[in-house]
């Protein structure tokens, strides 16, 4: 699963710390999310998407290997 | 904030007392090489703990939560691996117990190694959280 957090964050001029404070997680969590090293819970995915005024599937893109073949 | 500060003060106090104890002891008797290894291990664990405590205090000052879903997941996963690795470590200590006849050294070394294993597991779990 990949996500557009970095891109959306840059668009809204938010730092990792700002976003972390808004969605009430540690900055480290945002770092790992952006690197794609961590898949968030549904609640965190919802909170982040709501912050950017987008749907969850617009921020988090699930890539199924079977779909691409 | 207060909790992090107390933990940091306690860690610094313990480390300073330990260093002072070694200095006093080294003047009274010669320190054996195997004891030096254990002292070095204690030093590493203490330094890492102080570093982590300072980092947490700084982050708390910035308004970040102490714990969230990511840190909880890392804690549980690394705890499981550290538990497994520690079991093997104690087995090896038991198998090679003839290396040192001093039970206290073996037990102390084992406990310290458990701490080091914990840090190592946490590091590797963070690196490979989503990798298959």
Backbone of each chain as ProteinMPNN parsed JSONL, in Angstrom:
{"seq_chain_A": "XXXXXXXXXXXXXXXXXXXXXXXXXXXXXXXXXXXXXXXXXXXXXXXXXXXXXXXXXXXXXXXXXXXXX", "coords_chain_A": {"N_chain_A": [[0.846, -1.197, 0.0], [0.601, 2.159, -0.939], [0.994, 5.674, -0.224], [-0.185, 9.138, -0.278], [0.685, 11.003, 1.476], [2.985, 12.624, 1.908], [3.04, 14.277, -0.345], [0.531, 15.584, -0.156], [0.827, 16.82, 2.271], [2.872, 18.621, 1.731], [1.547, 20.212, -0.067], [-0.287, 21.474, 1.549], [1.368, 22.903, 3.125], [2.333, 21.789, 5.536], [4.259, 20.612, 8.26], [5.925, 17.517, 9.192], [5.719, 17.281, 11.918], [3.609, 19.032, 12.488], [1.424, 17.742, 11.253], [1.479, 15.375, 12.691], [0.809, 16.266, 15.25], [-1.782, 17.168, 14.778], [-3.225, 14.827, 14.126], [-2.771, 13.448, 16.36], [-0.525, 11.671, 16.832], [2.857, 10.322, 17.072], [5.703, 12.058, 15.66], [7.459, 10.333, 14.485], [5.8, 8.263, 13.626], [4.507, 9.397, 11.436], [6.715, 9.7, 9.785], [7.41, 7.01, 9.266], [5.063, 6.223, 8.003], [5.084, 7.774, 5.672], [7.327, 6.741, 4.443], [6.344, 4.346, 3.731], [6.62, 2.23, 5.377], [4.934, 1.476, 7.287], [1.623, 0.45, 7.853], [-1.263, 2.232, 8.47], [-3.774, 2.264, 11.142], [-7.34, 1.924, 10.693], [-8.613, 4.067, 11.842], [-6.59, 6.014, 12.11], [-5.94, 6.363, 9.415], [-8.346, 7.412, 8.533], [-8.45, 9.805, 10.044], [-6.223, 11.171, 9.005], [-6.932, 11.413, 6.298], [-9.23, 12.945, 6.543], [-8.158, 15.299, 7.471], [-6.95, 16.244, 5.165], [-9.157, 16.678, 3.694], [-10.148, 14.653, 2.02], [-11.126, 11.463, 0.537], [-10.503, 8.243, 2.067], [-9.444, 6.368, 0.238], [-8.332, 8.025, -1.593], [-6.089, 8.998, -0.48], [-4.692, 6.83, 0.59], [-3.435, 4.312, -1.276], [-4.27, 1.235, -2.304], [-2.458, -1.349, -3.613], [-3.087, -4.025, -5.459], [-1.473, -6.927, -6.394], [-2.564, -8.738, -8.203], [-4.345, -7.222, -9.649], [-2.769, -5.662, -11.288], [-1.79, -7.362, -13.22]], "CA_chain_A": [[0.0, 0.0, 0.0], [1.365, 3.411, -0.92], [0.132, 6.792, 0.179], [0.172, 10.462, -0.819], [0.777, 11.916, 2.623], [4.068, 13.606, 1.721], [2.595, 15.219, -1.387], [-0.577, 16.38, 0.381], [1.384, 17.631, 3.369], [3.617, 19.715, 1.091], [0.545, 21.087, -0.679], [-0.928, 22.282, 2.611], [2.438, 23.54, 3.903], [2.365, 21.223, 6.888], [5.455, 19.806, 8.553], [5.58, 16.202, 9.752], [5.324, 17.507, 13.317], [2.27, 19.639, 12.481], [0.438, 16.694, 10.945], [1.49, 14.434, 13.816], [0.049, 16.881, 16.353], [-3.199, 17.245, 14.393], [-3.861, 13.501, 14.192], [-2.414, 12.925, 17.679], [0.46, 10.571, 16.837], [4.227, 10.825, 17.153], [6.275, 12.43, 14.353], [8.067, 9.09, 13.986], [4.742, 7.505, 12.946], [4.321, 10.039, 10.127], [7.919, 9.37, 9.012], [7.284, 5.613, 8.815], [3.929, 6.171, 7.067], [5.53, 8.352, 4.396], [8.289, 5.821, 3.826], [5.613, 3.131, 3.379], [7.078, 1.145, 6.242], [3.895, 1.175, 8.276], [0.238, 0.613, 7.416], [-1.983, 2.788, 9.626], [-5.078, 1.701, 11.508], [-8.426, 2.569, 9.952], [-8.899, 5.352, 12.494], [-5.544, 6.974, 11.745], [-6.11, 6.626, 7.985], [-9.519, 8.291, 8.444], [-8.067, 11.121, 10.58], [-5.311, 11.829, 8.061], [-7.708, 11.75, 5.095], [-10.148, 14.034, 6.9], [-7.33, 16.505, 7.562], [-6.73, 16.739, 3.799], [-10.502, 16.782, 3.089], [-10.217, 13.654, 0.943], [-11.562, 10.119, 0.932], [-9.364, 7.402, 2.457], [-8.833, 5.746, -0.945], [-7.595, 9.037, -2.364], [-4.809, 9.221, 0.225], [-4.01, 5.535, 0.696], [-3.717, 3.551, -2.507], [-3.967, -0.184, -2.137], [-2.039, -1.944, -4.881], [-3.185, -5.479, -5.477], [-0.619, -7.45, -7.471], [-3.389, -9.431, -9.192], [-4.981, -6.211, -10.484], [-1.827, -5.097, -12.263], [-1.464, -8.336, -14.266]], "C_chain_A": [[0.883, 1.249, 0.0], [0.416, 4.546, -0.53], [0.664, 8.123, -0.364], [0.375, 11.485, 0.291], [1.814, 13.025, 2.393], [3.636, 14.707, 0.753], [1.513, 16.164, -0.838], [-0.116, 17.326, 1.487], [2.121, 18.849, 2.795], [2.64, 20.732, 0.494], [-0.095, 22.015, 0.352], [0.089, 22.984, 3.499], [2.494, 23.066, 5.356], [3.675, 20.472, 7.083], [4.987, 18.46, 9.105], [5.072, 16.364, 11.187], [3.921, 18.098, 13.401], [1.198, 18.57, 12.272], [0.327, 15.701, 12.113], [0.65, 14.971, 14.976], [-1.448, 16.9, 16.043], [-3.883, 15.885, 14.576], [-3.467, 12.74, 15.474], [-1.58, 11.631, 17.627], [1.852, 11.191, 16.959], [4.748, 11.143, 15.734], [6.883, 11.198, 13.669], [7.049, 8.27, 13.176], [4.506, 8.065, 11.542], [5.507, 9.7, 9.21], [7.797, 7.955, 8.433], [6.13, 5.439, 7.823], [4.38, 6.654, 5.689], [6.509, 7.44, 3.67], [7.612, 4.526, 3.356], [6.032, 1.938, 4.224], [6.04, 0.758, 7.29], [2.517, 1.421, 7.681], [-0.599, 1.09, 8.596], [-3.261, 2.024, 9.942], [-6.141, 2.463, 10.713], [-8.707, 3.959, 10.516], [-7.87, 6.41, 12.089], [-5.653, 7.35, 10.266], [-7.27, 7.61, 7.775], [-9.165, 9.709, 8.909], [-7.18, 11.888, 9.604], [-6.081, 12.29, 6.816], [-8.624, 12.941, 5.362], [-9.396, 15.375, 6.979], [-7.114, 17.121, 6.178], [-8.048, 16.89, 3.009], [-10.65, 15.876, 1.864], [-10.767, 12.335, 1.483], [-10.318, 9.281, 1.26], [-8.651, 6.844, 1.222], [-8.096, 6.739, -1.843], [-6.218, 9.317, -1.743], [-4.001, 7.924, 0.279], [-4.41, 4.665, -0.494], [-3.28, 2.111, -2.325], [-3.648, -0.788, -3.504], [-2.078, -3.454, -4.788], [-2.389, -6.011, -6.66], [-1.432, -8.105, -8.585], [-4.045, -8.454, -10.156], [-4.066, -5.726, -11.6], [-1.476, -6.073, -13.375], [-2.614, -8.491, -15.246]], "O_chain_A": [[1.789, 1.384, 0.822], [-0.804, 4.38, -0.514], [1.796, 8.217, -0.839], [0.252, 12.689, 0.067], [1.553, 14.201, 2.648], [3.839, 15.896, 1.001], [1.576, 17.378, -1.03], [-0.593, 18.453, 1.619], [2.004, 19.96, 3.312], [2.87, 21.941, 0.542], [-0.401, 23.174, 0.07], [-0.274, 23.59, 4.507], [2.681, 23.861, 6.277], [4.144, 19.78, 6.18], [3.816, 18.283, 9.44], [4.136, 15.689, 11.615], [3.133, 17.721, 14.269], [0.211, 18.499, 13.004], [-0.763, 15.253, 12.468], [-0.115, 14.236, 15.6], [-2.277, 16.677, 16.925], [-4.987, 15.807, 15.116], [-3.785, 11.563, 15.643], [-1.894, 10.642, 18.29], [2.008, 12.412, 16.951], [4.287, 10.567, 14.748], [6.825, 11.05, 12.448], [7.398, 7.661, 12.166], [4.329, 7.312, 10.584], [5.33, 9.446, 8.019], [8.053, 7.739, 7.248], [6.206, 4.612, 6.914], [4.092, 6.023, 4.672], [6.521, 7.375, 2.441], [8.228, 3.711, 2.67], [5.828, 0.786, 3.841], [6.244, -0.168, 8.075], [2.267, 2.466, 7.08], [-0.64, 0.418, 9.626], [-3.762, 1.247, 9.129], [-5.865, 3.515, 10.136], [-8.998, 4.899, 9.778], [-8.22, 7.546, 11.769], [-5.48, 8.513, 9.904], [-7.186, 8.519, 6.95], [-9.527, 10.69, 8.26], [-7.354, 13.089, 9.397], [-5.902, 13.413, 6.344], [-8.775, 13.827, 4.521], [-9.92, 16.426, 6.61], [-7.095, 18.342, 6.024], [-8.039, 17.191, 1.816], [-11.192, 16.268, 0.831], [-10.861, 12.118, 2.691], [-9.22, 9.576, 0.788], [-7.422, 6.84, 1.154], [-7.34, 6.35, -2.733], [-5.31, 9.811, -2.411], [-2.793, 7.919, 0.047], [-5.581, 4.334, -0.677], [-2.092, 1.807, -2.208], [-4.463, -0.741, -4.425], [-1.239, -4.083, -4.143], [-2.606, -5.592, -7.798], [-1.057, -8.046, -9.756], [-4.28, -8.778, -11.32], [-4.515, -5.419, -12.704], [-0.915, -5.658, -14.389], [-2.517, -9.27, -16.193]]}, "seq_chain_B": "XXXXXXXXXXXXXXXXXXXXXXXXXXXXXXXXXXXXXXXXXXXXXXXXXXXXXXXXXXXXXXXXXXXXXXXXXXXXXXXXXXXXXXXXXXXXXXXXXXXXXXXXXXXXXXXXXXXXXXXXXXXXXXXXXXXX", "coords_chain_B": {"N_chain_B": [[5.469, 15.354, 31.066], [6.777, 15.814, 33.534], [7.112, 13.192, 34.369], [8.909, 12.113, 32.453], [11.105, 13.695, 33.015], [11.735, 12.913, 35.613], [12.428, 10.245, 35.157], [14.686, 10.597, 33.547], [16.399, 11.975, 35.335], [16.69, 10.003, 37.277], [17.977, 7.989, 35.808], [20.391, 9.282, 35.074], [21.421, 9.776, 37.618], [21.751, 7.131, 38.593], [23.648, 6.164, 36.738], [25.84, 7.876, 37.206], [26.408, 7.223, 39.875], [27.128, 4.561, 39.538], [29.438, 4.81, 37.894], [31.086, 6.251, 39.642], [31.311, 4.342, 41.653], [32.79, 2.341, 40.302], [35.187, 3.719, 39.856], [36.095, 4.13, 42.484], [36.294, 1.463, 43.308], [38.241, 0.513, 41.509], [40.509, 1.692, 42.506], [40.92, 0.354, 44.815], [41.131, -2.366, 44.21], [42.306, -4.554, 41.56], [40.677, -4.48, 38.41], [39.15, -7.156, 36.761], [39.528, -8.44, 33.369], [37.166, -9.691, 32.293], [35.238, -8.573, 33.869], [35.401, -6.017, 33.021], [34.191, -6.17, 30.537], [31.538, -6.581, 31.258], [31.071, -4.197, 32.647], [31.318, -2.451, 30.514], [29.11, -3.207, 29.001], [27.053, -2.464, 30.763], [27.494, 0.247, 30.706], [26.881, 0.831, 28.005], [24.13, 0.179, 27.872], [23.176, 2.016, 29.761], [23.865, 4.469, 28.565], [22.364, 4.384, 26.172], [19.797, 4.326, 27.27], [19.71, 6.825, 28.57], [19.941, 8.506, 26.361], [17.566, 7.873, 24.975], [15.7, 8.699, 26.899], [16.194, 11.473, 27.005], [15.481, 12.164, 24.391], [12.761, 11.487, 24.4], [11.815, 13.286, 26.289], [12.238, 15.691, 25.027], [10.546, 15.397, 22.826], [8.111, 15.261, 24.087], [7.939, 17.792, 25.081], [7.529, 19.148, 22.73], [4.939, 18.606, 22.286], [4.11, 16.14, 21.429], [2.473, 12.924, 21.604], [3.299, 10.454, 24.138], [3.039, 7.797, 23.568], [1.764, 5.932, 20.79], [-0.277, 4.27, 18.222], [1.642, 3.135, 16.523], [4.069, 2.971, 18.017], [3.173, 1.272, 19.998], [2.66, -1.076, 18.568], [5.267, -1.672, 17.675], [6.468, -2.057, 20.13], [5.14, -4.368, 21.14], [5.761, -6.278, 19.151], [8.617, -6.268, 19.102], [9.033, -6.966, 21.704], [8.136, -9.599, 21.762], [9.999, -10.865, 20.042], [12.349, -10.295, 21.44], [11.904, -11.727, 23.747], [11.932, -14.377, 22.788], [14.597, -14.491, 21.789], [15.993, -14.037, 24.135], [15.44, -16.356, 25.539], [16.917, -18.264, 24.118], [19.415, -17.186, 24.599], [19.709, -17.549, 27.376], [19.736, -20.305, 27.391], [22.15, -20.81, 26.079], [23.881, -19.643, 27.914], [23.512, -21.397, 29.995], [24.483, -23.763, 28.834], [27.148, -23.092, 28.376], [28.168, -22.65, 30.893], [30.47, -23.254, 32.219], [32.427, -21.503, 31.54], [32.554, -19.348, 33.259], [32.832, -19.557, 36.714], [31.567, -18.096, 38.484], [28.48, -17.445, 39.648], [27.023, -15.108, 40.001], [28.162, -13.345, 38.168], [27.447, -14.559, 35.772], [24.638, -14.419, 35.911], [24.234, -11.625, 36.127], [25.434, -10.766, 33.732], [23.733, -12.057, 31.93], [21.271, -10.781, 32.42], [21.909, -8.189, 31.661], [22.553, -8.605, 28.966], [20.021, -9.307, 28.073], [18.763, -6.838, 28.144], [20.215, -5.501, 26.144], [19.551, -7.117, 23.96], [16.851, -6.491, 23.785], [16.921, -3.785, 22.876], [18.185, -4.174, 20.39], [16.326, -5.836, 19.061], [14.142, -4.078, 18.897], [15.16, -2.179, 17.17], [15.504, -3.705, 14.781], [12.872, -4.569, 14.289], [11.613, -2.154, 13.729], [12.863, -1.518, 11.35], [11.944, -3.474, 9.597], [9.156, -3.561, 9.512], [6.984, -3.594, 7.668], [7.863, -5.273, 5.728], [7.952, -8.252, 3.752]], "CA_chain_B": [[6.728, 16.089, 31.121], [7.418, 15.549, 34.824], [7.485, 11.774, 34.417], [10.123, 11.96, 31.64], [12.204, 14.362, 33.727], [12.098, 12.049, 36.757], [13.119, 9.067, 34.604], [16.011, 11.048, 33.115], [17.196, 12.254, 36.538], [16.986, 8.711, 37.913], [18.983, 7.317, 34.967], [21.673, 9.993, 35.209], [21.876, 9.509, 38.989], [22.215, 5.739, 38.676], [24.874, 6.032, 35.942], [26.921, 8.565, 37.91], [26.731, 6.412, 41.065], [27.831, 3.376, 39.032], [30.79, 5.227, 37.46], [31.811, 6.582, 40.876], [31.59, 3.048, 42.295], [33.886, 1.674, 39.571], [36.43, 4.48, 40.113], [36.515, 3.819, 43.865], [36.68, 0.042, 43.348], [39.501, 0.317, 40.758], [41.624, 2.14, 43.346], [41.103, -0.614, 45.909], [41.535, -3.661, 43.656], [42.436, -4.562, 40.104], [39.454, -4.961, 37.746], [39.442, -8.246, 35.815], [39.06, -8.151, 31.993], [35.764, -10.109, 32.059], [34.376, -7.59, 34.539], [35.413, -4.818, 32.171], [33.174, -6.385, 29.484], [30.224, -6.355, 31.884], [30.954, -2.754, 32.904], [31.091, -1.806, 29.214], [27.704, -3.488, 28.651], [26.218, -1.596, 31.615], [27.676, 1.598, 30.172], [26.129, 0.959, 26.734], [22.69, 0.192, 28.205], [22.888, 3.29, 30.446], [23.941, 5.573, 27.588], [21.196, 4.301, 25.274], [18.611, 4.71, 28.058], [19.739, 8.282, 28.781], [19.664, 9.112, 25.054], [16.124, 7.687, 24.709], [14.958, 9.532, 27.859], [16.322, 12.881, 26.567], [14.692, 12.282, 23.156], [11.329, 11.456, 24.76], [11.492, 14.519, 26.998], [12.207, 16.74, 23.999], [9.341, 15.189, 22.017], [6.969, 15.584, 24.941], [7.937, 19.263, 25.13], [6.983, 19.602, 21.443], [3.508, 18.326, 22.295], [3.811, 14.829, 20.847], [2.097, 11.932, 22.62], [4.396, 9.547, 24.519], [2.814, 6.518, 22.893], [0.664, 5.879, 19.828], [-0.488, 2.91, 17.701], [2.879, 2.627, 15.92], [5.009, 2.582, 19.075], [2.593, 0.114, 20.691], [2.894, -2.238, 17.708], [6.709, -1.96, 17.725], [6.745, -2.561, 21.488], [4.654, -5.75, 21.256], [6.513, -7.148, 18.245], [10.005, -6.405, 19.554], [8.971, -7.684, 22.981], [8.015, -11.024, 21.447], [11.301, -11.342, 19.525], [13.345, -10.201, 22.523], [11.605, -12.841, 24.65], [12.449, -15.592, 22.138], [16.063, -14.422, 21.74], [16.491, -14.168, 25.512], [15.356, -17.775, 25.925], [18.091, -18.92, 23.532], [20.596, -16.667, 25.288], [19.816, -18.23, 28.679], [20.116, -21.69, 27.093], [23.598, -20.794, 25.81], [24.567, -19.365, 29.184], [23.448, -22.648, 30.755], [25.371, -24.736, 28.187], [28.556, -22.676, 28.519], [28.312, -22.108, 32.247], [31.817, -23.546, 32.733], [33.316, -20.376, 31.213], [32.743, -18.611, 34.51], [32.277, -20.305, 37.86], [30.861, -17.114, 39.3], [27.056, -17.425, 39.267], [26.557, -13.709, 39.96], [28.62, -12.767, 36.894], [26.612, -15.138, 34.715], [23.282, -13.857, 36.017], [24.317, -10.194, 35.793], [25.691, -10.68, 32.289], [22.506, -12.476, 31.242], [20.256, -9.719, 32.551], [22.36, -7.072, 30.817], [22.387, -9.006, 27.559], [18.58, -9.227, 27.773], [18.505, -5.422, 27.844], [20.806, -5.202, 24.824], [18.708, -7.835, 22.978], [15.626, -5.688, 23.657], [17.216, -2.633, 22.009], [18.488, -4.672, 19.042], [15.058, -6.298, 18.47], [13.342, -2.899, 18.591], [15.762, -1.581, 15.979], [15.213, -4.524, 13.594], [11.422, -4.568, 14.038], [11.299, -0.873, 13.081], [13.385, -1.549, 9.986], [11.279, -4.451, 8.732], [7.772, -3.673, 9.958], [6.039, -3.925, 6.591], [8.487, -6.113, 4.714], [7.537, -9.654, 3.832]], "C_chain_B": [[7.489, 15.755, 32.392], [7.934, 14.124, 34.894], [8.799, 11.538, 33.651], [11.326, 12.549, 32.36], [12.683, 13.496, 34.891], [12.887, 10.835, 36.264], [14.539, 9.438, 34.201], [16.923, 11.291, 34.318], [17.626, 10.959, 37.221], [18.088, 7.982, 37.143], [20.366, 7.953, 35.113], [22.266, 9.729, 36.596], [22.464, 8.115, 39.131], [23.548, 5.559, 37.943], [26.064, 6.673, 36.66], [27.372, 7.77, 39.138], [27.54, 5.189, 40.65], [29.274, 3.709, 38.631], [31.664, 5.539, 38.676], [32.236, 5.304, 41.603], [32.755, 2.334, 41.63], [35.218, 2.388, 39.848], [36.975, 4.145, 41.502], [37.027, 2.385, 43.945], [38.017, -0.189, 42.65], [40.715, 0.781, 41.557], [41.93, 1.149, 44.468], [41.621, -1.96, 45.395], [41.606, -3.577, 42.138], [41.158, -5.133, 39.464], [39.83, -6.01, 36.7], [38.88, -7.913, 34.422], [37.601, -8.542, 31.761], [34.779, -9.15, 32.751], [34.305, -6.299, 33.717], [34.355, -4.921, 31.071], [31.787, -6.092, 30.053], [30.019, -4.863, 32.174], [30.658, -2.005, 31.605], [29.635, -1.998, 28.781], [26.765, -2.586, 29.456], [26.282, -0.165, 31.086], [26.864, 1.821, 28.911], [24.629, 1.078, 27.013], [22.317, 1.537, 28.845], [22.883, 4.45, 29.455], [22.737, 5.584, 26.652], [19.936, 4.767, 26.015], [18.552, 6.221, 28.268], [19.387, 9.002, 27.474], [18.159, 9.048, 24.745], [15.294, 8.596, 25.628], [15.01, 11.002, 27.447], [15.445, 13.13, 25.342], [13.19, 12.35, 23.487], [10.911, 12.748, 25.442], [11.341, 15.678, 26.008], [10.91, 16.643, 23.183], [8.078, 15.553, 22.805], [6.803, 17.1, 25.044], [7.302, 19.836, 23.869], [5.481, 19.345, 21.339], [3.122, 17.008, 21.658], [3.382, 13.851, 21.938], [3.265, 10.976, 22.93], [4.274, 8.24, 23.743], [1.668, 6.645, 21.894], [0.584, 4.467, 19.246], [0.781, 2.294, 17.121], [3.851, 2.141, 16.997], [4.496, 1.356, 19.844], [2.856, -1.162, 19.889], [4.371, -2.667, 17.762], [7.067, -2.592, 19.076], [6.343, -4.04, 21.607], [5.485, -6.708, 20.399], [7.93, -7.37, 18.736], [10.057, -7.142, 20.881], [8.917, -9.186, 22.757], [9.359, -11.598, 20.977], [12.376, -11.331, 20.614], [13.163, -11.358, 23.506], [12.179, -14.145, 24.087], [13.978, -15.624, 22.167], [16.657, -14.605, 23.139], [16.468, -15.616, 25.977], [16.568, -18.54, 25.397], [19.374, -18.471, 24.235], [20.803, -17.373, 26.625], [20.213, -19.698, 28.485], [21.628, -21.774, 26.857], [24.395, -20.527, 27.084], [24.62, -20.645, 30.022], [24.435, -23.673, 30.177], [26.853, -24.401, 28.411], [28.824, -22.096, 29.907], [29.7, -22.349, 32.836], [32.809, -22.414, 32.443], [33.604, -19.557, 32.479], [32.09, -19.389, 35.645], [31.449, -19.375, 38.747], [29.4, -16.975, 38.824], [26.551, -15.986, 39.116], [26.946, -13.035, 38.633], [27.746, -13.25, 35.752], [25.212, -14.515, 34.722], [23.261, -12.381, 35.611], [24.515, -9.987, 34.303], [24.452, -11.017, 31.486], [21.442, -11.395, 31.26], [20.624, -8.53, 31.657], [22.184, -7.382, 29.339], [20.921, -8.96, 27.144], [18.203, -7.798, 27.393], [19.002, -5.056, 26.456], [19.966, -5.862, 23.723], [17.418, -7.047, 22.718], [15.823, -4.524, 22.701], [17.424, -3.088, 20.559], [17.191, -5.093, 18.334], [14.194, -5.111, 18.055], [13.842, -2.255, 17.289], [15.372, -2.372, 14.72], [13.72, -4.567, 13.269], [11.026, -3.286, 13.315], [11.737, -0.877, 11.616], [12.546, -2.414, 9.056], [9.801, -4.631, 9.054], [6.815, -4.138, 8.87], [6.609, -4.87, 5.547], [8.085, -7.565, 4.896], [8.758, -10.553, 3.855]], "O_chain_B": [[8.682, 15.451, 32.355], [9.027, 13.863, 35.397], [9.691, 10.847, 34.143], [12.421, 11.989, 32.327], [13.884, 13.364, 35.125], [13.883, 10.443, 36.871], [15.483, 8.696, 34.473], [18.078, 10.865, 34.323], [18.76, 10.827, 37.681], [19.013, 7.43, 37.739], [21.373, 7.259, 35.256], [23.466, 9.489, 36.73], [23.534, 7.934, 39.712], [24.459, 4.899, 38.442], [27.151, 6.098, 36.717], [28.567, 7.657, 39.408], [28.511, 4.82, 41.312], [30.209, 2.988, 38.981], [32.829, 5.144, 38.735], [33.358, 5.194, 42.098], [33.616, 1.781, 42.313], [36.246, 1.741, 40.048], [38.171, 3.906, 41.669], [38.057, 2.116, 44.563], [38.836, -0.98, 43.118], [41.829, 0.316, 41.316], [43.04, 1.108, 44.998], [42.438, -2.613, 46.045], [41.052, -2.67, 41.516], [40.626, -6.143, 39.924], [40.706, -5.787, 35.865], [37.884, -7.198, 34.305], [36.867, -7.805, 31.101], [33.656, -8.944, 32.29], [33.296, -5.593, 33.718], [33.711, -3.936, 30.709], [30.967, -5.437, 29.409], [28.928, -4.331, 31.97], [29.867, -1.063, 31.581], [29.006, -1.076, 28.261], [25.814, -2.019, 28.918], [25.274, 0.539, 31.025], [26.232, 2.864, 28.75], [23.949, 1.949, 26.471], [21.285, 2.124, 28.52], [22.002, 5.309, 29.499], [22.162, 6.635, 26.369], [19.117, 5.503, 25.465], [17.487, 6.829, 28.16], [18.637, 9.978, 27.474], [17.559, 10.032, 24.313], [14.308, 9.19, 25.193], [14.002, 11.704, 27.523], [14.759, 14.148, 25.248], [12.455, 13.163, 22.927], [9.811, 13.254, 25.219], [10.45, 16.518, 26.132], [10.265, 17.65, 22.889], [7.112, 16.08, 22.253], [5.688, 17.619, 25.087], [6.627, 20.865, 23.912], [4.831, 19.817, 20.407], [1.947, 16.773, 21.375], [3.863, 13.932, 23.068], [4.113, 10.729, 22.072], [5.27, 7.655, 23.319], [0.713, 7.385, 22.13], [1.284, 3.566, 19.708], [0.984, 1.083, 17.21], [4.39, 1.038, 16.904], [5.279, 0.514, 20.284], [3.224, -2.195, 20.449], [4.684, -3.852, 17.879], [7.859, -3.53, 19.15], [7.11, -4.858, 22.112], [5.864, -7.792, 20.842], [8.406, -8.504, 18.789], [11.016, -7.863, 21.156], [9.565, -9.954, 23.468], [9.8, -12.652, 21.436], [13.203, -12.24, 20.697], [14.136, -11.9, 24.031], [12.821, -14.916, 24.8], [14.582, -16.637, 22.518], [17.694, -15.249, 23.303], [17.352, -16.057, 26.71], [17.17, -19.347, 26.106], [20.295, -19.262, 24.441], [21.923, -17.75, 26.971], [20.934, -20.266, 29.305], [22.299, -22.675, 27.36], [25.454, -21.117, 27.3], [25.625, -20.942, 30.669], [25.133, -24.363, 30.921], [27.688, -25.284, 28.606], [29.614, -21.164, 30.061], [30.07, -21.728, 33.832], [33.893, -22.367, 33.024], [34.734, -19.137, 32.728], [30.942, -19.821, 35.542], [30.729, -19.821, 39.641], [29.134, -16.455, 37.74], [25.758, -15.684, 38.224], [26.174, -12.268, 38.058], [27.35, -12.477, 34.879], [24.678, -14.138, 33.679], [22.393, -11.943, 34.857], [23.858, -9.149, 33.685], [24.144, -10.361, 30.491], [20.794, -11.125, 30.249], [19.77, -7.947, 30.99], [21.73, -6.543, 28.562], [20.605, -8.616, 26.005], [17.436, -7.568, 26.459], [18.307, -4.391, 25.688], [19.7, -5.253, 22.687], [16.955, -6.95, 21.582], [14.998, -4.294, 21.817], [16.91, -2.474, 19.624], [16.975, -4.76, 17.169], [13.584, -5.131, 16.987], [13.056, -1.847, 16.434], [14.962, -1.788, 13.717], [13.344, -4.6, 12.097], [10.204, -3.314, 12.399], [11.064, -0.311, 10.754], [12.445, -2.127, 7.863], [9.253, -5.721, 8.889], [5.942, -4.971, 9.114], [5.923, -5.231, 4.59], [7.903, -8.05, 6.013], [8.624, -11.775, 3.92]]}, "name": "protein", "num_of_chains": 2, "seq": "XXXXXXXXXXXXXXXXXXXXXXXXXXXXXXXXXXXXXXXXXXXXXXXXXXXXXXXXXXXXXXXXXXXXXXXXXXXXXXXXXXXXXXXXXXXXXXXXXXXXXXXXXXXXXXXXXXXXXXXXXXXXXXXXXXXXXXXXXXXXXXXXXXXXXXXXXXXXXXXXXXXXXXXXXXXXXXXXXXXXXXXXXXXXXXXXXXXXXXXXX"}
